[in-house]
């Protein structure tokens, strides 16, 4: 008996999605609740599970098609077998002919997401030679980049004889690829543009000496990991420092709604995370009441969910303030854009040794530039500078985090 696979409910006010990729092919066996397709909505990627165990018999829509909630996208033959779903193969000849290059290219069993396909073309790597670290062994953009870097770093093999010079490329062989924007990327583009158009954006900068935090992290990282099962990172320090600043400067933790300003007496921290399909901003709720370990565990959990493509609408709902860490990509300084309807975002950057003056002496210290972008309609310059100064002071003297100064 064939069972229909339907588009599940996608969240409040979301009525349609785009089929991002098929995770199973017709004729393949599927278990009950095993994902068979991935949908892309305006905010997240959603996996569609099989309602029964059996064989995927038909795919009724193509990758890139728009589908409505409740629409049938596939059928699964309940209790079937892969052998029954496929015609019997002819016996193989004693010596199989060598496949043509086109056949070799089409035999790659991996289903690549648009982001991974673009990375494969950009870096010129063979996806069949890369071990995927995503869910169910799927390739991620990070896998492709890592493979390209490893390939570049590997020494070239010694040649027994000089290789013939390659034939010159044919003139006019410059390639282009036109790829439709995913729903998530379209939404990111609209939201970032609307933030620039609707808000009076301004950015204030400061720098912070990371010596005290680095020393504290180095001293307690092993004990912390042993007790809590998670590494002690920098994000928990900045999250705690931000909560101090938001309590002292409430406007930075407020939003404009119509002709009113809403001040929040709690901190729901949005953490910008780079996912294979684009930037996502899951929310760590009530971060002001959380311990360092709880913050690190929450952020690590969201990072893994973003990599696997399993973030839900609820994970991204709300948020009163955002922290974005461009330093993980090597950024020295930036002007981050606020995440509407929020009014401010803290940008972190790379740590590097720089000469600074301390007690009349020039010393080398690990320094980081901080950037606070804010909506000038609701936050005055004095308030923004004060909030960033509180964050700087708390990081340079972490004892302030313990005694709430």
MITOR-631811 format. One record per residue: residue in one letter; x, y, z of N, C-alpha, C in turn. Coordinates in pm, whole numbers, plus 50000, padded with zeros to 5 digits. Last residue first. Layout:
// residues N
AXYZXYZXYZ;...
//
This chain:
// residues 405
X529145440953860529555454953852529575459653708;X528665414353969527625422453907527965437453911;X530575397354054529985405754160529035416154100;X531275383853823530885376053939530165384454045;X532065402753643530965393753605530425385953724;X534245414453763533015422253756531815413353720;X536245396753711535675396453845534365404353850;X537295402553459536165393053468535555391953608;X538305428553321538335424953464537155415553490;X537925429253052539285431753100539435428653249;X535185424753043536095414952981537515416953033;X534215447453170533915434253226534825423453168;X535095467953001535605467253137535365453553201;X533575462252764535055462552763535615460552904;X530975465952861531395452952809532915451852810;X531075493252923530795483453030531245469552986;X531485503952670532535505552770532345495752885;X529055498752550530255491952498531405492952597;X527405515452705527175500952702528415493552654;X528475540952642528495535952779528345520752783;X527905542952370529305542952413529425537352554;X525085542552385525805532252309527255531252356;X524525565652536524115552452585524875541352515;X525565585852373526085584052508525745570252561;X523915583552144525335580352137525945577852274;X520755567752218521615579452201523085575052200;X518445547552065519645547252149520485559652118;X516415552151884516045548052020517225548652117;X517555559951650516205565051681515845562551828;X519875546651610519975559751674518595565851705;X520485514551664519475522851601519425536151676;X523935503251636522685505751709521765514851628;X526805483051677525905490051585524555491551653;X529745481451823528345481251863527565489651763;X532685462651813531825472051740530395470351790;X536035458251925534595456151946533825466651868;X539125442751859538235454151833536785449751857;X541395429052091540275426752000539505439851983;X544745418352175543685428452166542615424352066;X547155407852381546165402352287544935411452285;X549985430552396548815424352457547895418552349;X553125442652469552345435352368551205428152440;X553795476152586553775461552601552925455452491;X555415504252686554795498052568554935482952582;X554625521352991555455512052916554685506852793;X552905536053146554045542853088554975534053008;X550935516853204551765522453310553045528653256;X550885506452880550415502453012551405507853115;X550055508952543550725515552655550085511352786;X550555481952310549705491452381550495497452496;X550905463152014551575471252117550595481352178;X549035432451982549335446051938550055453552049;X547965401151871548905408351957549215422051897;X544465396451819545835396751769546705404951864;X541395381451758542335385551862543735385451801;X538735392951544539855384151575540735390151685;X535605404151695536565402651586537765394451632;X532085410051739533385405751789534315403051671;X529495433151765530375425951673531715422851738;X526265434951885527675435651922528485427151826;X523475454551801524215442051779525665444451815;X520175468251860521635468451869522205454651844;X517455465551841518005479051826519515479551831;X515265442551666516205446251770516845459751740;X513465432351481513235445951531514165449951645;X516535432951287515225438751322514305428351385;X519645432351379518685421951342517285426851382;X522075455451248521165450651350520185440551292;X525225447551108523895453151086522945447151188;X528625456551200527505447151188526165454351172;X531305466351065530145473851115528925464851100;X534555453851167533385454351080532345463551141;X537865440751174536895450651217535735450851118;X539095416351112539765425751201538785435851258;X538055382651073537735396851053538455405451157;X538365355251083539555363351067539305378151049;X536215340351143536585340151002537805349050975;X535885345551407536145331551372536525330251225;X535195372351415536575368751440536895354451403;X532565377651398533285376551270534725372551288;X530075370551584531525368751598532185366651462;X527485388851717527995382851593529515382451600;X524755390151929526215390151924526625382651797;X521795409751987522555400051907524055401651928;X518745411252172520075416652146520875405752075;X516345398152191516355412252228517685419052196;X514295373052053515635378652064515565393552093;X512065355351833512345364951938513765369951935;X512965323251708511905332951738512325342351850;X514545302451650514945315551596513965326651632;X513425279551755514805282551790515195296851753;X510995278351627511005282351766512405286251811;X511715267951380511225281751388511315286951531;X514755248451427513315250251411512955265051415;X517575233451273517025244351353515535246051323;X518835214251123517675210051201517145220951293;X521235213850979520025218950915518765215350989;X523615207551092522795196351046521545200850972;X524485233051160525295225151067524475213651007;X522515239951345522665247951223523445240151117;X523025220951543521745220551473521805228651342;X525545229851626525415216651566524105215551487;X524865255151729525835254051621525745240651549;X523115248551935522595255551818523555254651700;X524985236352108523835228852056523245235351933;X526675257852166527205246152096526085237752035;X524865274152306525455278852181526005267252099;X524275257752529523205262352440523765266652305;X526805254552647526065242852597524975246952500;X527435280952717528285273852621527555261752562;X525345285852904525475293952782526295286652677;X525915267053099524625266453029524665274452900;X528435276153188528295262953125527005261953045;X527795301153301528735300353188528545287053114;X524205301353367525605300253406526485300053281;X521505324953319522215312553290523645313153341;X520045347853325519875338853439520665325953423;X520525360253087520945367453208520835358653332;X519315345152898520755343152915521255350053042;X516685339452815516985342152957518465340052987;X517605319452531516615326952611517045327952757;X519265323152247519495317452380518635325552477;X518215318151918518085326552037518335318352164;X519825318251591519055312051699519155320251827;X520185329751305520355336451434519455329951538;X522165322351013520965320451095521245325951234;X523355326950687523445331050826522115328850897;X523395297250474523355311450503523435314150653;X523575270050442522715277350350522635292150378;X525355261250645525665258650504524835266850406;X525545289250881525075275950841525385273750693;X526905307951131527035305350988526635290950959;X525025325651365525705313151335525745311251184;X524555349451614524685347351470525565335151443;X522355347051867523755344051836523855340951688;X520385366652077520505360751943521985359051911;X519295363652401520465366652319520435359152186;X517155379252593517145367952500518195370852394;X516955391352905517845391652789517705378452713;X514425411753061515145399153045516005400452921;X512855433653047513585431553172514245417953176;X512705455152769512655441352818513465440052946;X510665480952656511875477652731511725463652790;X509435494452369509255483152459510595479952523;X508025524452273509295517652297509045506752401;X505565531852018505955528952155507345522652158;X504385533551776504805546251835505195544451981;X505645502951670504695513551640505195526851692;X508115495751869506935488851817505855499351797;X511525494051914510435502951874509325494451815;X513075478652199512645478452059511565488952037;X516035473552409514645477652383514355477252233;X518565473152510517795460652513516315463552490;X519455498452511520135489352418519405476052411;X518015509952716517635513252579518275503852477;X519215502652962518045495352913517675498252768;X522065499053080521625507952973520415501352905;X522325479453273522685493153309522195503353205;X521505456953132520795460553256521075475053295;X523345456452928521935458352894521105461953017;X525775451553062525575464152990524095466752963;X525305425653162525585436653254525305450053187;X525025411952922523855413053011524065424053115;X527625413552819526535420752752525325422252843;X528995396552990529335410752989528215418952924;X527815372152916527645377253052527935392253060;X528705370952651527275370552680526995376252819;X531475370752686530855382352621529345382652645;X531745345752815532225357952879531535370252820;X530715328652620530015329652748530465342052825;X532565331352408531205336552393530485337852526;X534985318752453534905333152479533465338252479;X534525286652623534875295452512534815310052553;X535175256952758534965270752799535455279852688;X533525227752631534685236552639534285250452685;X531735204452833531745214152724532965223052741;X531345189853067531295182952939531255192252819;X531565199953322530365203453246530275196553110;X533955189553435532735190653515531485191953429;X535815190153227535595177753302534265178153377;X535755216953146535345206453052535035193453125;X536745228853383535425232453329534895221453238;X539285218053405538305215553511536885218153461;X540365229053167540315214553188539285210853294;X540105257353196539465250453084539335235353107;X541315273753385540175265553427539545256953316;X543485287353271543625281753405542525271653437;X542515296553026543625287053027543725279953163;X540585314653115540195303153033541275292353036;X542165333253244541145325853319540725313253244;X543745342353027544385335953142543375327753223;X541745353352864542575342352813543235334952928;X540805373553034539905362752993540695350752942;X543095389853055542495383853175541585372153139;X543675397652781544625390352865543955382952980;X542315412552596541775399252626542645391352724;X541365444952588542535436552619542015423052669;X539505459552330539515452952460540755444252472;X538305489752181539145477752178539235472252319;X535395502252008536335502452120537255490552102;X532945521251825534015511351836534785512951967;X529605523751698530675528951783531665517651810;X527505530851425528385521051491529425528351575;X524095534451328525365540551364526185530051436;X521065537651148522185529351193523455537551218;X518045541551187519105551551176520365545051231;X516045518050995516725522451117517745533351086;X515095512850735514155516750841514835522650964;X517265506050569516305516150525515455521450639;X518695486350702519385498550660518415509750626;X516695467550735517345473150854518055486150818;X516145460550474515125468050547515715474350673;X518475446050418518205458450346517185466950419;X518155424550591519315433250607519105446550535;X515765413550490515825418350627517015427950648;X516415406350224515335415950251515465421950390;X518515387750266518735399750186517685410350217;X517205367750414518345374850471518555388150398;X515365359450219514885365650342515995373550410;X517085348450028516205359549991515725367050115;X518215327650180519065338550133518235350650091;X515905311850217516605317350333517475329150291;X515275304449959514345312850034515035319450153;X518155308149743517285300549832516345310149904;X518415320049412518605322549554517655313849635;X519525299749146518415306649210518695308249360;X522435305648969521785297349070520695305449138;X524355303848691523245311548747522455302248839;X527725305448617526625296948666525575305848730;X530185306548361529295313148456528245303248500;X533535304548235532255298648271531485307448368;X535305311547952535025316448086533615312148125;X536385305847703535925294847786535715299147930;X537475322847511536055324247542535505313447632;X539795299747371539375313547398537885313947423;X540775270647544540115276747429539645290647466;X543905269047707542445268847713541875275947592;X546645250247575546055263047614544535262347610;X547505219147721547045226447604546415239447648;X550285216647942548855215647912548485224047791;X553335200547860552645213047890551165211647855;X553965168247999553795177147884553015189547923;X556095164548283554785162948220554665172348102;X559205149248309558455161748300557145159648225;X559105119548505559475126148381558655138848372;X558365113948757559515106748703559985112948573;X557545138448999557275132748867558525125948814;X556385138149327557545139349238557235132249107;X553325155049414554105142849397555245144849298;X553225184549615553005178549484553855166049469;X551955184349948553075185949853552785178749723;X548935200850046549645188250022550785190349923;X547545224650048548705223550136549535211050109;X545475220049871546425230649839547705229249920;X544105200350005544665197349873545735207549835;X543275214250228544185202950244544875199450112;X541545232650107542745237450177543765226350195;X539595215250009540345223649915541635228749979;X538635204450246539285195550149540125203450050;X537525227450363538625220550430539365211450334;X535495232950176536575242650196537785235950261;X533895210050208534495212950077535675222450093;X533095212350474533845200550431534585203350301;X531635236250467532885236050542533735223950504;X529395228250329530295237750265531655237750334;X529035192550377528715206350408529715215350334;X527675161050279528705171150268528165184750310;X526285137050511526175146150398527295156550400;X526125118550715527315118550631527265127850513;X523845123650859523845111850773525025111950676;X524725157850873523815147250915523795136050811;X528235163250788526865167250819526015155350858;X530665155650702530485156150848529095160650887;X531835134950434530925144850488530795143950639;X534855131950275534015125850378533145136650441;X535425133549929535375140750057534435133550152;X535325123749678536525120449755536515126549894;X533115133549554533095119349587534295115149671;X533655159949489532885157249611532885142649651;X536665172749397535785161649363534975157849488;X537015208649356537305195949422536285185349379;X536965236749294537475226749200537855213549264;X535925257849430537225252949475537785241749387;X533535263249289534465274049319535865268849352;X532215238749278532635245249154533695255849180;X531845234549554532565224449474533075230749344;X530275256749622531615255449679532455245649598;X527935250949483528685263049448530115262049500;X527175227349617527485226949473528315239149432;X526675237549872527795228349854528185227549706;X524425253349820525625259549876526855250749855;X522545233949724523045244749637524325251149688;X523615200849832522785212749847523345223549755;X523875170049660524525181849715523545193449723;X523865136849705522965147749670523485160249739;X526105112249580525765122449678524775132449621;X526885093249397525635090849467525235102249558;X527985097349071528205102349209526915101249288;X527615091048809527445080348905527655084749049;X528145111048633526745109448672526555098948779;X530895108148598530405120248663528985118348712;X531035083848465531655085148597531095097148670;X529765090648229529135080848317529715081748456;X531615108748125530265113648156529555104148250;X533855092348089533895103148187532525108248224;X532625058048070533065070548009533135081248115;X533885028348225532885038748209533475051048144;X535064999348062535395011148143534355021848121;X533034969748071533734980347997533984992248088;X533724941148270532874952848247533664963348170;X533914908948197534784920548206533944932748172;X531604893548209532794889248282533764900748300;X528644914048261529594906648179530844903448260;X525984909048496527144916848453528044908448365;X522564903848415523834898848469525014906448411;X520364931948464520924921648377522234916848435;X518314936548751519444940748670519934929048585;X514834940348773516014931848793517124936048698;X513564972548866513624961248774514914953448796;X512714980149208513544982549091513484970448998;X511124971549411510874984849360511654987749234;X512054947249489510754947749422510514961049357;X514444954349611514484945649493513184946249416;X513604969149830514324975949723514344967549596;X510244962049929511674959249931512324966149813;X507574975350139508154970050016509624966950034;X506234987050349506674973250365507294967250242;X504605009850142504765004750277505174990150275;X506015030949930505375017849928505645011050061;X505445064949940506285054149992505475041349992;X505535094349741504805082749792505805072149834;X505655130549767506215117449735505275106549785;X504285153549823505525154949746506115141449705;X501235168949869501885155849859503125157349771;X500755197150090500875191449955501615178049960;X500855208250342499855197950317499935191550180;X501945239450229501745230850346500615221050316;X503145238649889502295243949995502235234150112;X506245244349720505195235149765504435241449882;X508195251549440507505256949558506345247749593;X511175234549331509735237249320509205243049451;X513765227249384513535241049342512065244649330;X513475194349270514255203849351514065217849295;X510055185149193511485185949164512165195849258;X507615161049306508045174749278509555174649259;X507235134349350506215141349273506565155949244;X508815104649342509045118549380508165127149291;X507865071949445507745083149351508115096249417;X508805052849638508415048749502508385060249403;X510775042549888510355054849821510055051549675;X509605015950082510435019749968509895032649908;X509375015750438509095009650308510095014150205;X507635028550716508825021550667508475014750535;X505985060750702506005046350721507365040850679;X506365087750658505355083750758505375068950790;X509565102550645508655092650587507645088450693;X509955138050705510165123850735509185114950660;X511635165350586510335158550576510555143750600;X513315192050748513365178750689511985172250694;X513785225650675512935216050747513025202650675;X515705254350732515515242450651514765232150735;X514265287150803515055275150834514845264550726;X513035310350688513895311250806514795299150826;X511475305850467512085319050480513105319650591;X512485271750400511505282150423512225295450433;X513195242950224513745255750267512605265750281;X513225208150299512525219950250513195232450304;X514435176950206514705189050285514005200850219;X513425142650241513575154950165513835166450260;X513405121850416513555118450274513735130750187;X514235110950743514075122150648514305117450504;X512295085550897513585089050838513395100350738;X509875076950993510385089651046511785093050995;X510675043750910509655052950960510335065051027;X513205041650655512615037750783511535047850821;X513455032150314513385042650415512755036950541;X515255021350027514495018050148514555029650246;X514885034449697515675032649819514755029749937;X513205039949489513725026449498514545023949622;X514245073649443513235063349419513865049449419;X516475084949707516135083249566515035072849551;X516605109849965516485096049922516065095749775;X516715136649986517695129150065517655114250034;X516435162949763515935149649798517045142349872;X516345197549857517025185849804516275173249845;X514435218949877515865221449867516635209849809;X511485230749776512165217949793513645220049769;X510285258049962510945253649840511635240249868;X507015264850101508465262850111508985258849974;X504255281150270504895274250159506395273450180;X503325293850496502385285650421503015277850307;X503755306650808504525301150695503635291150622;X502415314851037502375323850920503195318850801;X504225292951241503255303751236503475312651115;X505245262651071505345273351169504335284251145;X504755242750893506065249050890506225260350990;X503395210450875503215224250921504595230450940;X504815190950598504295193050733504035207750762;X503835177950294504585189050354504005191750493;X503535141750289503005155350275503935165550342;X503505112250128504385120650208503985135150184;X501205085150132501585098250082502505105450182;X501795050650076501475061450169501995074550114;X500565022149915501365034349904500875044750003;X500854988150000500005000050000500895012450000;
//
